[in-house]
């Protein structure tokens, strides 16, 4: 009986300690980019300077997607949403000024990815999922 009760307390502690899937302010990421490198985040804001992306990965496989600046009241951050181009799969198309929720991994690296203005994106969010707000 004590084992069952102990398991119940442990399960309750794990459930209550689980982090909520809530968006964090962009400013909390941009204040110290290196401390957030490779961190999985959920961000929310308005898409600006939306552009299409087509290129290749390091193995020569075709990539396509979008790049945009995500902006909230605390700051802004470059976002890339890239997939391997497939005939049956298209990336989410984000519109200029559209409010979105972005699930991403923060990436601080020099990998020669540039925005449409030619600026190298050393600090960016690599989106894994984008949800349009209603």
N, C-alpha and C positions, 0 to 999 in steps of 0.2 A: 504494500500500500504506500509506503514512504517513497518508494521508487517512482510510482505513478504520480504522486503529488509533486515530487522533485522535478519530473519531466514536464509537468504542467507549468510550474513556475519558470523553468528554463524557456519553454516555448513562448510564454507570455512576455518574458524579457526580450526575446529576440524579435517578436512582432512589434513591441512598443519601441524598440531601438532602431527599427528599420527606417531609413531616410525616406522622406516624401519625395515624389517626383514633381518638384516645383522648380519653376524657372528662377534663375539667379540673375542679379543685375550684371550687365556687361561691364560696368565700371569695376566690379569686384575681380574681374579677370584681367582687365587691361592695366590695373595698377601695378601688377607684378607678373608679367608674362612667363618668365622662366619658372616661377613657382607653380604655375598652372599647366606646364607642358605635359601632354599626354593625359590630361584630366578629362573625364567624361562629364559633360554638362548639358543642361537644358536652358536654352536662352529664348527670350521672347522679345519681339520688336517689329519695326517696320523695315521692309526691304527697300533699299535705294541703290541706284546705279546698277541695275540688273543687267547682266550680259550672259550670252550663251558661251559655252566652252566646248571645244573639240580639240582633241590631241591624242597623245599616246603615252602609255606608262613606260617604265624603264625596260620592259620586255617587248615593246613595239605593238602592244595590243591597243586597240582603239578605245578611247575614253570620251564620254560626252557628259554634259550637265550644264550647270549654271554657276555663276559667281555673282555675289552681291554684297553690299554693305548692310549689316543688320544694325539698327539704331534703336536705343531705348533712351529714357530720360537721364541715364547715367553715363552713356558713352556709345561708341560704335566699334564694330569689328568686322573685318573681311570674312566672308563665309564662302566656302566652295562645296558644292554638292556634285560629286562625280560618280558615274557608274560606268561599267564596261558596256559599250554600245551593243545592244542586242535588238534584233528585229521585233521581238515580242515585249520589250521592256523600255519604257521611256521615263526619264527623270520627271519629278514634280516640276511643273512650270510655275515659277513665282513671278507675279506681276509687280511692276513698279508701284511702290507705295502700299503694297499689300502687307497686312499684319500676319505674322507667322510665328509658330513655335518651332524651334530648331533643336534637335538632339544632335550633339556633335562631340568631337574630341578636339581639344585645343592642341595646336601644332606649332611649335617654335622651331623652325628649321629653314635652312637655305637650300631649297630644292628647285630653284629657277622657275617657280610658278609666278606669273605676273598677272596683274589686273589689266583691264582694257586700256588704262592710261600708261602702261609700261612699268608701273611700280612693282618691284619684287615683293611678294607676300611672304615675308619671313615669319610673321605672326598672324595666324588665321585659325578659324574654326572649320574643321573638316566634317561636314554634316553627314549623318547616317540616316536621318529621317527628318522630314519637314511636314508640318501640319498647318494648313490654313486656318486662321481664326475665323469664326463666324461673325 
